[in-house]
């Protein structure tokens, strides 16, 4: 079972926790730790960071992400659009979203 290298928690999809890994990272991270990292180190607000974190760590569909985060699918779509708008407006870069790494 995969555990988050930051908090030590195991993946528990039923309780909204997934664990994944980026190609350039050598350690697994859960969506909650990743969301905290994004919210702390980028202009993303907490809910935007949560949605972006899950999207970064998984290839799951938007409705599955919505279920995981206990949100409406329309909210997930809107949050991802807001993140893209922030990228396009130069408030945050794709590189920052990929490379922000705590610990």
Biopython code that builds the backbone (N, CA, C, O; Angstrom):
import numpy as np
from Bio.PDB.StructureBuilder import StructureBuilder

atoms = [
    (1, "UNK", "N", (0.841, -1.179, 0.000)),
    (1, "UNK", "CA", (0.000, 0.000, 0.000)),
    (1, "UNK", "C", (0.884, 1.239, 0.000)),
    (1, "UNK", "O", (1.873, 1.305, 0.730)),
    (2, "UNK", "N", (0.528, 2.209, -0.812)),
    (2, "UNK", "CA", (1.311, 3.419, -0.947)),
    (2, "UNK", "C", (0.984, 4.391, 0.179)),
    (2, "UNK", "O", (-0.179, 4.600, 0.525)),
    (3, "UNK", "N", (2.042, 4.982, 0.746)),
    (3, "UNK", "CA", (1.879, 5.964, 1.811)),
    (3, "UNK", "C", (2.461, 7.300, 1.378)),
    (3, "UNK", "O", (3.393, 7.358, 0.576)),
    (4, "UNK", "N", (1.900, 8.363, 1.917)),
    (4, "UNK", "CA", (2.404, 9.706, 1.656)),
    (4, "UNK", "C", (3.734, 9.889, 2.382)),
    (4, "UNK", "O", (3.839, 9.580, 3.569)),
    (5, "UNK", "N", (4.732, 10.381, 1.688)),
    (5, "UNK", "CA", (6.047, 10.589, 2.287)),
    (5, "UNK", "C", (6.054, 11.751, 3.275)),
    (5, "UNK", "O", (7.003, 11.897, 4.047)),
    (6, "UNK", "N", (5.019, 12.573, 3.263)),
    (6, "UNK", "CA", (4.984, 13.738, 4.144)),
    (6, "UNK", "C", (4.209, 13.469, 5.426)),
    (6, "UNK", "O", (4.707, 13.748, 6.517)),
    (7, "UNK", "N", (3.006, 12.935, 5.313)),
    (7, "UNK", "CA", (2.179, 12.723, 6.514)),
    (7, "UNK", "C", (2.142, 11.269, 6.961)),
    (7, "UNK", "O", (1.729, 10.969, 8.082)),
    (8, "UNK", "N", (2.578, 10.355, 6.075)),
    (8, "UNK", "CA", (2.607, 8.937, 6.424)),
    (8, "UNK", "C", (1.288, 8.208, 6.259)),
    (8, "UNK", "O", (1.210, 7.004, 6.506)),
    (9, "UNK", "N", (0.247, 8.922, 5.845)),
    (9, "UNK", "CA", (-1.065, 8.303, 5.662)),
    (9, "UNK", "C", (-1.094, 7.462, 4.393)),
    (9, "UNK", "O", (-0.436, 7.776, 3.401)),
    (10, "UNK", "N", (-1.867, 6.392, 4.450)),
    (10, "UNK", "CA", (-2.054, 5.516, 3.288)),
    (10, "UNK", "C", (-3.227, 6.013, 2.450)),
    (10, "UNK", "O", (-4.095, 6.737, 2.939)),
    (11, "UNK", "N", (-3.238, 5.617, 1.192)),
    (11, "UNK", "CA", (-4.350, 5.972, 0.323)),
    (11, "UNK", "C", (-5.638, 5.409, 0.902)),
    (11, "UNK", "O", (-5.689, 4.259, 1.337)),
    (12, "UNK", "N", (-6.677, 6.237, 0.900)),
    (12, "UNK", "CA", (-7.991, 5.867, 1.408)),
    (12, "UNK", "C", (-9.025, 6.634, 0.596)),
    (12, "UNK", "O", (-9.534, 7.667, 1.031)),
    (13, "UNK", "N", (-9.325, 6.116, -0.582)),
    (13, "UNK", "CA", (-10.198, 6.807, -1.527)),
    (13, "UNK", "C", (-11.570, 7.085, -0.917)),
    (13, "UNK", "O", (-12.151, 8.142, -1.159)),
    (14, "UNK", "N", (-12.087, 6.153, -0.136)),
    (14, "UNK", "CA", (-13.403, 6.351, 0.463)),
    (14, "UNK", "C", (-13.440, 7.551, 1.392)),
    (14, "UNK", "O", (-14.502, 8.138, 1.603)),
    (15, "UNK", "N", (-12.306, 7.922, 1.946)),
    (15, "UNK", "CA", (-12.224, 9.079, 2.835)),
    (15, "UNK", "C", (-11.501, 10.261, 2.193)),
    (15, "UNK", "O", (-11.011, 11.148, 2.892)),
    (16, "UNK", "N", (-11.434, 10.272, 0.860)),
    (16, "UNK", "CA", (-10.934, 11.421, 0.133)),
    (16, "UNK", "C", (-9.429, 11.582, 0.088)),
    (16, "UNK", "O", (-8.943, 12.692, -0.127)),
    (17, "UNK", "N", (-8.676, 10.513, 0.283)),
    (17, "UNK", "CA", (-7.220, 10.620, 0.225)),
    (17, "UNK", "C", (-6.674, 9.691, -0.858)),
    (17, "UNK", "O", (-6.887, 8.479, -0.837)),
    (18, "UNK", "N", (-5.961, 10.308, -1.810)),
    (18, "UNK", "CA", (-5.244, 9.522, -2.803)),
    (18, "UNK", "C", (-3.758, 9.817, -2.656)),
    (18, "UNK", "O", (-3.374, 10.893, -2.195)),
    (19, "UNK", "N", (-2.944, 8.882, -3.039)),
    (19, "UNK", "CA", (-1.496, 9.051, -2.980)),
    (19, "UNK", "C", (-0.953, 8.827, -4.380)),
    (19, "UNK", "O", (-1.284, 7.837, -5.032)),
    (20, "UNK", "N", (-0.129, 9.737, -4.832)),
    (20, "UNK", "CA", (0.445, 9.638, -6.164)),
    (20, "UNK", "C", (1.856, 10.190, -6.183)),
    (20, "UNK", "O", (2.405, 10.596, -5.158)),
    (21, "UNK", "N", (2.427, 10.191, -7.376)),
    (21, "UNK", "CA", (3.815, 10.630, -7.518)),
    (21, "UNK", "C", (3.993, 11.314, -8.864)),
    (21, "UNK", "O", (3.481, 10.847, -9.882)),
    (22, "UNK", "N", (4.723, 12.427, -8.863)),
    (22, "UNK", "CA", (5.094, 13.083, -10.102)),
    (22, "UNK", "C", (6.342, 12.403, -10.637)),
    (22, "UNK", "O", (7.121, 11.838, -9.870)),
    (23, "UNK", "N", (6.533, 12.453, -11.945)),
    (23, "UNK", "CA", (7.702, 11.827, -12.560)),
    (23, "UNK", "C", (9.013, 12.355, -11.982)),
    (23, "UNK", "O", (9.953, 11.587, -11.777)),
    (24, "UNK", "N", (9.082, 13.663, -11.719)),
    (24, "UNK", "CA", (10.330, 14.260, -11.266)),
    (24, "UNK", "C", (10.511, 14.210, -9.745)),
    (24, "UNK", "O", (11.520, 14.698, -9.235)),
    (25, "UNK", "N", (9.566, 13.637, -9.020)),
    (25, "UNK", "CA", (9.693, 13.488, -7.569)),
    (25, "UNK", "C", (10.011, 12.041, -7.269)),
    (25, "UNK", "O", (9.518, 11.140, -7.948)),
    (26, "UNK", "N", (10.820, 11.814, -6.271)),
    (26, "UNK", "CA", (11.163, 10.438, -5.926)),
    (26, "UNK", "C", (10.317, 9.897, -4.775)),
    (26, "UNK", "O", (10.532, 8.771, -4.325)),
    (27, "UNK", "N", (9.358, 10.691, -4.296)),
    (27, "UNK", "CA", (8.522, 10.262, -3.190)),
    (27, "UNK", "C", (7.044, 10.461, -3.517)),
    (27, "UNK", "O", (6.673, 11.357, -4.274)),
    (28, "UNK", "N", (6.223, 9.615, -2.935)),
    (28, "UNK", "CA", (4.779, 9.728, -3.112)),
    (28, "UNK", "C", (4.230, 10.805, -2.176)),
    (28, "UNK", "O", (4.782, 11.047, -1.102)),
    (29, "UNK", "N", (3.155, 11.439, -2.589)),
    (29, "UNK", "CA", (2.508, 12.478, -1.781)),
    (29, "UNK", "C", (1.000, 12.321, -1.901)),
    (29, "UNK", "O", (0.491, 11.926, -2.950)),
    (30, "UNK", "N", (0.287, 12.632, -0.819)),
    (30, "UNK", "CA", (-1.174, 12.542, -0.867)),
    (30, "UNK", "C", (-1.757, 13.884, -1.329)),
    (30, "UNK", "O", (-1.090, 14.918, -1.273)),
    (31, "UNK", "N", (-2.992, 13.844, -1.777)),
    (31, "UNK", "CA", (-3.650, 15.046, -2.268)),
    (31, "UNK", "C", (-3.800, 16.100, -1.179)),
    (31, "UNK", "O", (-3.786, 17.292, -1.488)),
    (32, "UNK", "N", (-3.940, 15.715, 0.060)),
    (32, "UNK", "CA", (-4.107, 16.700, 1.135)),
    (32, "UNK", "C", (-2.809, 17.456, 1.402)),
    (32, "UNK", "O", (-2.823, 18.676, 1.569)),
    (33, "UNK", "N", (-1.692, 16.740, 1.441)),
    (33, "UNK", "CA", (-0.403, 17.412, 1.618)),
    (33, "UNK", "C", (-0.087, 18.286, 0.410)),
    (33, "UNK", "O", (0.402, 19.405, 0.563)),
    (34, "UNK", "N", (-0.363, 17.783, -0.782)),
    (34, "UNK", "CA", (-0.107, 18.546, -1.998)),
    (34, "UNK", "C", (-0.974, 19.804, -2.046)),
    (34, "UNK", "O", (-0.493, 20.866, -2.442)),
    (35, "UNK", "N", (-2.242, 19.699, -1.649)),
    (35, "UNK", "CA", (-3.129, 20.861, -1.643)),
    (35, "UNK", "C", (-2.637, 21.913, -0.653)),
    (35, "UNK", "O", (-2.666, 23.106, -0.955)),
    (36, "UNK", "N", (-2.194, 21.493, 0.502)),
    (36, "UNK", "CA", (-1.660, 22.424, 1.497)),
    (36, "UNK", "C", (-0.440, 23.144, 0.941)),
    (36, "UNK", "O", (-0.288, 24.356, 1.093)),
    (37, "UNK", "N", (0.421, 22.376, 0.298)),
    (37, "UNK", "CA", (1.623, 22.930, -0.324)),
    (37, "UNK", "C", (1.266, 23.982, -1.375)),
    (37, "UNK", "O", (1.836, 25.073, -1.383)),
    (38, "UNK", "N", (0.333, 23.658, -2.250)),
    (38, "UNK", "CA", (-0.070, 24.596, -3.298)),
    (38, "UNK", "C", (-0.715, 25.850, -2.712)),
    (38, "UNK", "O", (-0.442, 26.960, -3.170)),
    (39, "UNK", "N", (-1.567, 25.678, -1.704)),
    (39, "UNK", "CA", (-2.231, 26.830, -1.089)),
    (39, "UNK", "C", (-1.229, 27.724, -0.360)),
    (39, "UNK", "O", (-1.382, 28.945, -0.345)),
    (40, "UNK", "N", (-0.211, 27.122, 0.240)),
    (40, "UNK", "CA", (0.790, 27.893, 0.989)),
    (40, "UNK", "C", (1.792, 28.611, 0.093)),
    (40, "UNK", "O", (2.311, 29.662, 0.469)),
    (41, "UNK", "N", (2.072, 28.061, -1.081)),
    (41, "UNK", "CA", (3.172, 28.572, -1.902)),
    (41, "UNK", "C", (2.759, 29.138, -3.258)),
    (41, "UNK", "O", (3.613, 29.493, -4.070)),
    (42, "UNK", "N", (1.461, 29.221, -3.501)),
    (42, "UNK", "CA", (0.960, 29.804, -4.741)),
    (42, "UNK", "C", (-0.245, 30.681, -4.409)),
    (42, "UNK", "O", (-0.735, 30.652, -3.280)),
    (43, "UNK", "N", (-0.724, 31.453, -5.371)),
    (43, "UNK", "CA", (-1.919, 32.276, -5.122)),
    (43, "UNK", "C", (-3.230, 31.483, -5.095)),
    (43, "UNK", "O", (-4.297, 32.083, -4.967)),
    (44, "UNK", "N", (-3.179, 30.169, -5.211)),
    (44, "UNK", "CA", (-4.406, 29.379, -5.211)),
    (44, "UNK", "C", (-5.026, 29.357, -3.825)),
    (44, "UNK", "O", (-4.324, 29.223, -2.823)),
    (45, "UNK", "N", (-6.345, 29.490, -3.774)),
    (45, "UNK", "CA", (-7.052, 29.342, -2.503)),
    (45, "UNK", "C", (-7.216, 27.850, -2.222)),
    (45, "UNK", "O", (-6.991, 27.018, -3.101)),
    (46, "UNK", "N", (-7.604, 27.521, -1.012)),
    (46, "UNK", "CA", (-7.616, 26.132, -0.561)),
    (46, "UNK", "C", (-8.399, 25.190, -1.480)),
    (46, "UNK", "O", (-7.890, 24.135, -1.859)),
    (47, "UNK", "N", (-9.623, 25.561, -1.837)),
    (47, "UNK", "CA", (-10.440, 24.658, -2.656)),
    (47, "UNK", "C", (-9.859, 24.491, -4.059)),
    (47, "UNK", "O", (-9.902, 23.393, -4.615)),
    (48, "UNK", "N", (-9.317, 25.560, -4.637)),
    (48, "UNK", "CA", (-8.654, 25.456, -5.943)),
    (48, "UNK", "C", (-7.450, 24.523, -5.826)),
    (48, "UNK", "O", (-7.217, 23.684, -6.695)),
    (49, "UNK", "N", (-6.693, 24.678, -4.750)),
    (49, "UNK", "CA", (-5.515, 23.844, -4.528)),
    (49, "UNK", "C", (-5.898, 22.379, -4.354)),
    (49, "UNK", "O", (-5.198, 21.496, -4.850)),
    (50, "UNK", "N", (-7.001, 22.110, -3.658)),
    (50, "UNK", "CA", (-7.454, 20.731, -3.473)),
    (50, "UNK", "C", (-7.787, 20.074, -4.805)),
    (50, "UNK", "O", (-7.376, 18.945, -5.076)),
    (51, "UNK", "N", (-8.533, 20.793, -5.627)),
    (51, "UNK", "CA", (-8.920, 20.252, -6.931)),
    (51, "UNK", "C", (-7.684, 20.055, -7.812)),
    (51, "UNK", "O", (-7.540, 19.015, -8.455)),
    (52, "UNK", "N", (-6.798, 21.045, -7.842)),
    (52, "UNK", "CA", (-5.590, 20.944, -8.662)),
    (52, "UNK", "C", (-4.694, 19.807, -8.176)),
    (52, "UNK", "O", (-4.100, 19.103, -8.991)),
    (53, "UNK", "N", (-4.591, 19.620, -6.876)),
    (53, "UNK", "CA", (-3.758, 18.548, -6.331)),
    (53, "UNK", "C", (-4.246, 17.180, -6.787)),
    (53, "UNK", "O", (-3.452, 16.341, -7.213)),
    (54, "UNK", "N", (-5.540, 16.959, -6.697)),
    (54, "UNK", "CA", (-6.084, 15.664, -7.143)),
    (54, "UNK", "C", (-5.860, 15.496, -8.630)),
    (54, "UNK", "O", (-5.490, 14.418, -9.095)),
    (55, "UNK", "N", (-6.084, 16.570, -9.377)),
    (55, "UNK", "CA", (-5.896, 16.497, -10.832)),
    (55, "UNK", "C", (-4.445, 16.178, -11.185)),
    (55, "UNK", "O", (-4.193, 15.431, -12.130)),
    (56, "UNK", "N", (-3.486, 16.736, -10.437)),
    (56, "UNK", "CA", (-2.075, 16.473, -10.685)),
    (56, "UNK", "C", (-1.683, 15.034, -10.363)),
    (56, "UNK", "O", (-0.819, 14.460, -11.024)),
    (57, "UNK", "N", (-2.308, 14.463, -9.362)),
    (57, "UNK", "CA", (-1.883, 13.156, -8.865)),
    (57, "UNK", "C", (-2.634, 11.981, -9.472)),
    (57, "UNK", "O", (-2.282, 10.829, -9.216)),
    (58, "UNK", "N", (-3.651, 12.246, -10.262)),
    (58, "UNK", "CA", (-4.464, 11.146, -10.768)),
    (58, "UNK", "C", (-4.987, 11.445, -12.161)),
    (58, "UNK", "O", (-5.077, 12.604, -12.566)),
    (59, "UNK", "N", (-5.320, 10.428, -12.868)),
    (59, "UNK", "CA", (-5.921, 10.544, -14.195)),
    (59, "UNK", "C", (-7.432, 10.331, -14.120)),
    (59, "UNK", "O", (-8.072, 10.039, -15.130)),
    (60, "UNK", "N", (-7.991, 10.475, -12.944)),
    (60, "UNK", "CA", (-9.411, 10.204, -12.750)),
    (60, "UNK", "C", (-10.281, 11.268, -13.415)),
    (60, "UNK", "O", (-9.848, 12.401, -13.628)),
    (61, "UNK", "N", (-11.502, 10.887, -13.735)),
    (61, "UNK", "CA", (-12.439, 11.796, -14.402)),
    (61, "UNK", "C", (-12.889, 12.898, -13.439)),
    (61, "UNK", "O", (-12.719, 12.794, -12.225)),
    (62, "UNK", "N", (-13.460, 13.939, -14.008)),
    (62, "UNK", "CA", (-13.922, 15.055, -13.184)),
    (62, "UNK", "C", (-15.018, 14.631, -12.211)),
    (62, "UNK", "O", (-15.053, 15.106, -11.076)),
    (63, "UNK", "N", (-15.911, 13.745, -12.640)),
    (63, "UNK", "CA", (-16.954, 13.301, -11.721)),
    (63, "UNK", "C", (-16.376, 12.453, -10.594)),
    (63, "UNK", "O", (-16.884, 12.495, -9.473)),
    (64, "UNK", "N", (-15.328, 11.689, -10.868)),
    (64, "UNK", "CA", (-14.671, 10.909, -9.817)),
    (64, "UNK", "C", (-13.945, 11.835, -8.850)),
    (64, "UNK", "O", (-13.967, 11.612, -7.640)),
    (65, "UNK", "N", (-13.298, 12.880, -9.383)),
    (65, "UNK", "CA", (-12.640, 13.871, -8.530)),
    (65, "UNK", "C", (-13.681, 14.564, -7.658)),
    (65, "UNK", "O", (-13.447, 14.789, -6.470)),
    (66, "UNK", "N", (-14.818, 14.901, -8.234)),
    (66, "UNK", "CA", (-15.895, 15.540, -7.474)),
    (66, "UNK", "C", (-16.357, 14.636, -6.334)),
    (66, "UNK", "O", (-16.550, 15.098, -5.210)),
    (67, "UNK", "N", (-16.531, 13.361, -6.621)),
    (67, "UNK", "CA", (-16.927, 12.415, -5.581)),
    (67, "UNK", "C", (-15.865, 12.318, -4.494)),
    (67, "UNK", "O", (-16.185, 12.304, -3.305)),
    (68, "UNK", "N", (-14.621, 12.253, -4.895)),
    (68, "UNK", "CA", (-13.511, 12.130, -3.955)),
    (68, "UNK", "C", (-13.469, 13.319, -2.992)),
    (68, "UNK", "O", (-13.233, 13.149, -1.796)),
    (69, "UNK", "N", (-13.701, 14.524, -3.523)),
    (69, "UNK", "CA", (-13.628, 15.742, -2.720)),
    (69, "UNK", "C", (-14.977, 16.178, -2.156)),
    (69, "UNK", "O", (-15.073, 17.204, -1.482)),
    (70, "UNK", "N", (-16.011, 15.399, -2.435)),
    (70, "UNK", "CA", (-17.364, 15.707, -1.987)),
    (70, "UNK", "C", (-17.815, 17.080, -2.492)),
    (70, "UNK", "O", (-18.331, 17.905, -1.739)),
    (71, "UNK", "N", (-17.601, 17.292, -3.790)),
    (71, "UNK", "CA", (-18.002, 18.517, -4.467)),
    (71, "UNK", "C", (-18.891, 18.173, -5.651)),
    (71, "UNK", "O", (-18.936, 17.021, -6.083)),
    (72, "UNK", "N", (-19.593, 19.158, -6.171)),
    (72, "UNK", "CA", (-20.329, 18.973, -7.416)),
    (72, "UNK", "C", (-19.328, 18.950, -8.559)),
    (72, "UNK", "O", (-18.288, 19.606, -8.490)),
    (73, "UNK", "N", (-19.633, 18.202, -9.606)),
    (73, "UNK", "CA", (-18.753, 18.166, -10.777)),
    (73, "UNK", "C", (-18.595, 19.565, -11.374)),
    (73, "UNK", "O", (-17.515, 19.917, -11.846)),
    (74, "UNK", "N", (-19.663, 20.361, -11.355)),
    (74, "UNK", "CA", (-19.586, 21.718, -11.893)),
    (74, "UNK", "C", (-18.595, 22.573, -11.085)),
    (74, "UNK", "O", (-17.922, 23.435, -11.650)),
    (75, "UNK", "N", (-18.507, 22.343, -9.795)),
    (75, "UNK", "CA", (-17.551, 23.068, -8.956)),
    (75, "UNK", "C", (-16.127, 22.681, -9.317)),
    (75, "UNK", "O", (-15.245, 23.537, -9.388)),
    (76, "UNK", "N", (-15.903, 21.401, -9.544)),
    (76, "UNK", "CA", (-14.575, 20.930, -9.947)),
    (76, "UNK", "C", (-14.178, 21.575, -11.268)),
    (76, "UNK", "O", (-13.061, 22.075, -11.400)),
    (77, "UNK", "N", (-15.076, 21.571, -12.243)),
    (77, "UNK", "CA", (-14.795, 22.194, -13.544)),
    (77, "UNK", "C", (-14.476, 23.671, -13.373)),
    (77, "UNK", "O", (-13.526, 24.179, -13.969)),
    (78, "UNK", "N", (-15.275, 24.367, -12.550)),
    (78, "UNK", "CA", (-15.069, 25.793, -12.341)),
    (78, "UNK", "C", (-13.710, 26.049, -11.681)),
    (78, "UNK", "O", (-12.988, 26.953, -12.099)),
    (79, "UNK", "N", (-13.356, 25.275, -10.667)),
    (79, "UNK", "CA", (-12.080, 25.468, -9.972)),
    (79, "UNK", "C", (-10.907, 25.234, -10.911)),
    (79, "UNK", "O", (-9.917, 25.964, -10.857)),
    (80, "UNK", "N", (-11.003, 24.239, -11.761)),
    (80, "UNK", "CA", (-9.925, 23.996, -12.722)),
    (80, "UNK", "C", (-9.832, 25.129, -13.738)),
    (80, "UNK", "O", (-8.734, 25.499, -14.154)),
    (81, "UNK", "N", (-10.979, 25.686, -14.143)),
    (81, "UNK", "CA", (-10.960, 26.850, -15.044)),
    (81, "UNK", "C", (-10.317, 28.058, -14.368)),
    (81, "UNK", "O", (-9.574, 28.805, -15.005)),
    (82, "UNK", "N", (-10.601, 28.247, -13.086)),
    (82, "UNK", "CA", (-10.005, 29.366, -12.347)),
    (82, "UNK", "C", (-8.491, 29.201, -12.284)),
    (82, "UNK", "O", (-7.753, 30.170, -12.462)),
    (83, "UNK", "N", (-8.029, 27.988, -12.033)),
    (83, "UNK", "CA", (-6.584, 27.737, -12.000)),
    (83, "UNK", "C", (-5.971, 28.056, -13.357)),
    (83, "UNK", "O", (-4.932, 28.712, -13.426)),
    (84, "UNK", "N", (-6.600, 27.600, -14.435)),
    (84, "UNK", "CA", (-6.101, 27.908, -15.777)),
    (84, "UNK", "C", (-6.095, 29.409, -16.040)),
    (84, "UNK", "O", (-5.169, 29.929, -16.663)),
    (85, "UNK", "N", (-7.121, 30.101, -15.571)),
    (85, "UNK", "CA", (-7.175, 31.558, -15.741)),
    (85, "UNK", "C", (-6.025, 32.215, -14.985)),
    (85, "UNK", "O", (-5.402, 33.145, -15.498)),
    (86, "UNK", "N", (-5.738, 31.749, -13.783)),
    (86, "UNK", "CA", (-4.620, 32.295, -13.008)),
    (86, "UNK", "C", (-3.296, 32.053, -13.743)),
    (86, "UNK", "O", (-2.408, 32.905, -13.733)),
    (87, "UNK", "N", (-3.175, 30.898, -14.372)),
    (87, "UNK", "CA", (-1.974, 30.602, -15.158)),
    (87, "UNK", "C", (-1.890, 31.552, -16.346)),
    (87, "UNK", "O", (-0.845, 32.153, -16.596)),
    (88, "UNK", "N", (-2.990, 31.685, -17.073)),
    (88, "UNK", "CA", (-3.013, 32.531, -18.267)),
    (88, "UNK", "C", (-2.801, 34.009, -17.948)),
    (88, "UNK", "O", (-2.252, 34.747, -18.767)),
    (89, "UNK", "N", (-3.232, 34.445, -16.764)),
    (89, "UNK", "CA", (-3.040, 35.834, -16.354)),
    (89, "UNK", "C", (-1.689, 36.075, -15.699)),
    (89, "UNK", "O", (-1.395, 37.193, -15.278)),
    (90, "UNK", "N", (-0.880, 35.058, -15.611)),
    (90, "UNK", "CA", (0.452, 35.209, -15.050)),
    (90, "UNK", "C", (0.510, 35.260, -13.537)),
    (90, "UNK", "O", (1.551, 35.601, -12.976)),
    (91, "UNK", "N", (-0.588, 34.929, -12.857)),
    (91, "UNK", "CA", (-0.585, 34.934, -11.399)),
    (91, "UNK", "C", (0.214, 33.753, -10.844)),
    (91, "UNK", "O", (0.748, 33.815, -9.736)),
    (92, "UNK", "N", (0.285, 32.705, -11.611)),
    (92, "UNK", "CA", (1.033, 31.504, -11.231)),
    (92, "UNK", "C", (1.477, 30.833, -12.526)),
    (92, "UNK", "O", (0.788, 30.935, -13.541)),
    (93, "UNK", "N", (2.604, 30.156, -12.504)),
    (93, "UNK", "CA", (3.061, 29.472, -13.704)),
    (93, "UNK", "C", (2.858, 27.970, -13.568)),
    (93, "UNK", "O", (2.771, 27.440, -12.461)),
    (94, "UNK", "N", (2.783, 27.300, -14.697)),
    (94, "UNK", "CA", (2.683, 25.842, -14.682)),
    (94, "UNK", "C", (3.894, 25.236, -13.985)),
    (94, "UNK", "O", (3.780, 24.236, -13.276)),
    (95, "UNK", "N", (5.045, 25.847, -14.193)),
    (95, "UNK", "CA", (6.277, 25.335, -13.574)),
    (95, "UNK", "C", (6.189, 25.413, -12.058)),
    (95, "UNK", "O", (6.614, 24.494, -11.358)),
    (96, "UNK", "N", (5.634, 26.516, -11.548)),
    (96, "UNK", "CA", (5.468, 26.647, -10.106)),
    (96, "UNK", "C", (4.534, 25.566, -9.583)),
    (96, "UNK", "O", (4.787, 24.975, -8.534)),
    (97, "UNK", "N", (3.459, 25.311, -10.312)),
    (97, "UNK", "CA", (2.502, 24.283, -9.872)),
    (97, "UNK", "C", (3.135, 22.893, -9.888)),
    (97, "UNK", "O", (2.735, 22.024, -9.113)),
    (98, "UNK", "N", (4.095, 22.681, -10.742)),
    (98, "UNK", "CA", (4.759, 21.382, -10.810)),
    (98, "UNK", "C", (5.907, 21.251, -9.828)),
    (98, "UNK", "O", (6.170, 20.156, -9.332)),
    (99, "UNK", "N", (6.596, 22.349, -9.538)),
    (99, "UNK", "CA", (7.827, 22.227, -8.772)),
    (99, "UNK", "C", (7.719, 22.600, -7.313)),
    (99, "UNK", "O", (8.647, 22.327, -6.551)),
    (100, "UNK", "N", (6.626, 23.215, -6.886)),
    (100, "UNK", "CA", (6.507, 23.533, -5.465)),
    (100, "UNK", "C", (6.576, 22.234, -4.671)),
    (100, "UNK", "O", (5.773, 21.323, -4.874)),
    (101, "UNK", "N", (7.527, 22.164, -3.785)),
    (101, "UNK", "CA", (7.774, 20.924, -3.055)),
    (101, "UNK", "C", (8.180, 21.249, -1.634)),
    (101, "UNK", "O", (9.218, 21.869, -1.402)),
    (102, "UNK", "N", (7.363, 20.833, -0.687)),
    (102, "UNK", "CA", (7.697, 21.068, 0.715)),
    (102, "UNK", "C", (8.552, 19.941, 1.242)),
    (102, "UNK", "O", (8.735, 18.914, 0.588)),
    (103, "UNK", "N", (9.066, 20.146, 2.419)),
    (103, "UNK", "CA", (9.804, 19.071, 3.090)),
    (103, "UNK", "C", (11.158, 19.014, 2.620)),
    (103, "UNK", "O", (11.933, 18.171, 3.070)),
]
sb = StructureBuilder()
sb.init_structure("model")
sb.init_model(0)
sb.init_chain("A")
sb.init_seg("    ")
for serial, (resi, resn, name, xyz) in enumerate(atoms, 1):
    if name == "N":
        sb.init_residue(resn, " ", resi, " ")
    sb.init_atom(name, np.array(xyz, "f"), 0.0, 1.0, " ", f" {name:<3s}", serial, name[0])
structure = sb.get_structure()
